[in-house]
Amino acid sequence: MKLPTAAFLPTFILITVIGGLIPATHANSQPNRFRGADGSGIYSAPELPVEWTEEDYEWTVELPGDGHSSPMIWKNHLYLTSSDAGKPGSLLLCLDADSGKEIWRLEFEASDRKLHKFNTFASSTTATDEHHVYIAWSDAENFQVAAVDHTGKGVWQRNLGSHHTQHGGGISPVVYEDLVIIPNDCRGPSSLHALDRMTGETVWRKDRPWEATGKTSYSTPLLYQAPWGETLMIINSTSSGMTAINLSTGETVWQIGDLFPKRTIMSPIQIGELIFSSCGDGNSGFFLVAVQPPKKRGDSATIAYQIRKSMPYVPTPVGRDDRLYLVSDGGIATCIEASTGTEIWKGNLRDTFFSSPILIDDRIYTVSRRADVVVFEADDEFEILGRTLINQETNATPIVHQGRLYLRTISHLYCIGEG
């Protein structure tokens, strides 16, 4: 079916409607995205336990299918994507954040495609603002983005072209002011898109280099405030390296083009003046790189340092002040002095990880591929504070909202903590 642009579409299939409208919100509310409002993965929930039992859950929901996307919340609505019984396409679920009860769901259709054994048809995390929830999904010939309002009504849908990959989709959209930003870096024609968040119309589009035998990027971009006051988007891929894009025009402001010889999955993160990213292949990271952005417009970015031992490939690290905390795919946790790369400590979490660690006050929560929740101290000494084994497959990064931790496995959603 050929889909029209910026209209209510037949592929928006409203399955259920149980609840009503969410409360109105202010226009300047901070949009939400993968790893929180600014992608930092930093939250506060002082009363959240460091370990728990099944009796401690506020609620648990069995999901209709599988997926690896993170939960996302706007007001009292919790949004999550799932692939119904592994079928192509994606379900967008809207749940009550207080009870876990389903409010509505929408079905988004797609054609079948080859997936990596660790991927699903629902691996892209949604983004939200006061108007909409934004969802991205794909098959080999169609890379789709849609906006749905908080009552479950489809607002617009765009097909951004083909999406040829080795392992399927997974990139997540980002909202900035009136734009929805979504990269399509793959093994075919690649591009970066800025869409009007209200209509879905293209504000600007930037074509990106690609190779037919290259690596698809799964790295969600970073919003970065340049020293001269300009807001830039930092985006990674094997073909383009690290690129800083002007969000108003799509102009390339600076770039290190030959930075990544392998696939980029970890999202860039800023600690102090430096921006950190990694690349890798197989089941391990190749290196972590610290990039020094230019301090004046027109100057070049430079490489501050690289670290090659026990660095993450999939998990995005978390940090604050001058400390960066990393969890490798193989379960090695490392704390480094961010400004210099000096190792403070290294510890073994005794598991494997795709989920990204998050910082909750002075504790780091990280979820293994079997949903072993390991909590360790965000300090200059390595200390495991708690461990809770759920024993279900997961690649999803949890979120925190109003004192609760929302943790998604491939088949269930858990809420721990009292709001």
Secondary structure, DSSP 8 states (H G I E B T S, - for coil): ----SSS--TT-EEEEE-S-------TT---B-TTSTTSS-EE--TT--SS--GGGEEEEEE-SSB-----EEETTEEEEEEBGGG-SSEEEEEEETTT--EEEEEEE--------TT--S--S--EE-SSEEEEEEE-SS-EEEEEEETTS-EEEEEE------SS------EEETTEEEEEE-SSSSEEEEEEETTT--EEEEEEE---TTS-------EEEE-TTS-EEEEEEETTTEEEEEETTT--EEEEETT--SSB--S--EEETTEEEEEEEETTEEEEEEEEE--SSTTS--EEEEEE-TT--SSS--EEETTEEEEE-TTSEEEEEETTT--EEEEEE-SS---S--EEETTEEEEE-TT-EEEEEESSSS--EEEEEE--S------EEETTEEEEE-SSEEEEES--
